[in-house]
Amino acid sequence: MTASSLRDLQLTFPYQFSGQSLGVNVARGWQPIFAQLCSDIDSALGPQKRGLYWRQVKEKWGSLRASFRLDDGVYEREEAFVQSLFDLVATAEKGTQSICASCGEPGRLDTNDRYLITLCQNHRDQLLVGIAVPIWDEGRPR
């Protein structure tokens, strides 16, 4: 599954964005990975989509970090199932460690700045010569 924006995901999987959130911010290059994660979570939950929402999704230490919340009492006796959800998140997070946050092409962690981010060679080169690299949908340059 691909999605062109976070808004598309909110419309496709409204329950995943219905709880009290600390923020959901996904770099443009990582949006396909996050879209796949939302789809995988949706499939794992099956027909009973209840009690799960994204608590916080952000960039930290150069890659995606995503945390979800399960409402009290939901799935409490299904530890293996809950672990499978954590595993899906971990796989997505790991996937962003080698994908450019700006364009989605293969990349590696850029350590030339005090701010760590995964970039492709093209965006790394732009950054080194002082060209702002767009990472966030709203065009906020790094």
C-alpha positions in Angstrom: 0.0 0.0 0.0 1.2 3.5 -0.7 -0.2 6.8 0.5 0.5 10.2 -0.8 0.2 11.9 2.6 -0.5 11.6 6.2 -4.0 12.9 5.6 -4.6 10.0 3.2 -3.7 7.6 6.0 -5.9 9.4 8.5 -8.8 8.9 6.1 -8.0 5.3 5.3 -7.3 4.2 8.9 -9.2 6.8 11.1 -9.1 4.6 14.2 -5.3 4.6 14.2 -5.4 8.4 14.6 -8.4 8.8 16.9 -6.7 8.7 20.3 -4.8 11.4 22.2 -1.6 11.9 20.4 1.7 13.6 21.1 2.1 14.1 17.4 2.4 12.2 14.2 5.2 13.6 12.0 6.5 11.4 9.2 9.4 12.5 6.9 8.2 12.6 3.3 10.7 9.9 2.2 9.5 7.5 4.9 5.8 8.0 4.2 5.5 4.8 2.1 7.1 2.8 5.0 4.7 4.3 7.5 1.8 3.7 5.1 2.7 0.0 4.9 3.0 -0.2 8.6 -0.5 1.3 9.0 -1.8 -1.3 6.5 0.1 -4.2 8.2 -1.4 -3.1 11.6 -4.8 -2.9 10.0 -4.5 -6.4 8.6 -3.2 -7.8 11.9 -6.1 -6.4 13.8 -8.5 -8.2 11.5 -12.2 -7.1 11.5 -12.2 -5.8 15.0 -10.4 -2.5 14.8 -10.5 -1.4 18.4 -8.4 0.2 21.0 -5.2 1.0 19.0 -3.9 4.4 18.0 -0.6 6.1 17.3 0.6 7.8 20.4 3.6 9.4 18.8 5.4 9.1 15.4 8.6 11.1 14.9 12.1 11.2 13.7 14.7 10.4 16.4 18.4 9.7 16.0 18.0 9.7 12.2 15.2 7.3 11.7 11.5 6.8 12.4 10.2 6.1 15.9 6.6 5.1 16.3 4.7 4.2 19.4 1.1 3.1 19.7 -1.3 2.8 22.5 -3.8 0.1 23.3 -6.8 1.1 25.4 -6.9 -0.5 28.8 -8.1 -4.1 28.8 -7.8 -4.5 25.0 -5.7 -7.5 24.1 -4.3 -7.8 27.6 -4.3 -11.6 27.6 -2.9 -11.8 24.1 0.8 -11.1 24.7 2.0 -12.9 21.6 -0.4 -10.8 19.4 0.7 -7.5 21.1 4.3 -8.6 20.5 3.6 -9.1 16.9 2.4 -5.5 16.7 5.6 -4.3 18.3 7.5 -6.4 15.8 5.7 -4.7 12.9 6.7 -1.3 14.3 10.3 -2.4 14.8 10.6 -3.6 11.2 9.3 -0.3 9.9 11.6 1.7 12.1 14.6 -0.4 11.0 13.5 0.1 7.4 13.9 3.9 7.7 17.5 3.5 8.8 18.5 3.0 5.2 16.0 5.2 3.4 16.5 8.9 2.6 14.1 11.0 4.8 13.6 13.4 2.0 13.1 11.3 -1.2 12.8 7.7 -0.2 15.8 6.5 -2.1 18.5 4.3 -0.5 20.5 6.3 2.1 22.6 6.2 5.2 22.8 8.1 8.4 24.3 11.5 7.9 26.7 12.4 10.8 28.2 15.6 9.4 25.9 17.7 11.5 24.8 17.7 15.1 21.3 16.7 13.8 21.3 13.1 12.7 19.1 12.1 9.7 19.2 9.4 7.0 19.9 10.8 3.6 20.8 9.7 0.1 24.1 10.8 -1.4 22.3 13.5 -3.5 20.7 15.1 -0.4 23.8 14.7 1.7 25.8 16.6 -1.0 23.2 19.3 -1.1 23.3 19.7 2.7 27.1 19.9 2.7 27.0 22.9 0.4 24.3 24.6 2.4 21.2 23.8 0.3 18.2 23.2 2.5 16.9 19.6 2.2 13.1 19.4 2.4 12.1 16.6 4.7 8.7 17.4 6.1 5.5 17.8 4.1 5.0 21.4 5.0 8.3 22.1 3.4 10.1 23.0 6.7 13.8 22.8 5.6 16.3 21.1 7.8 
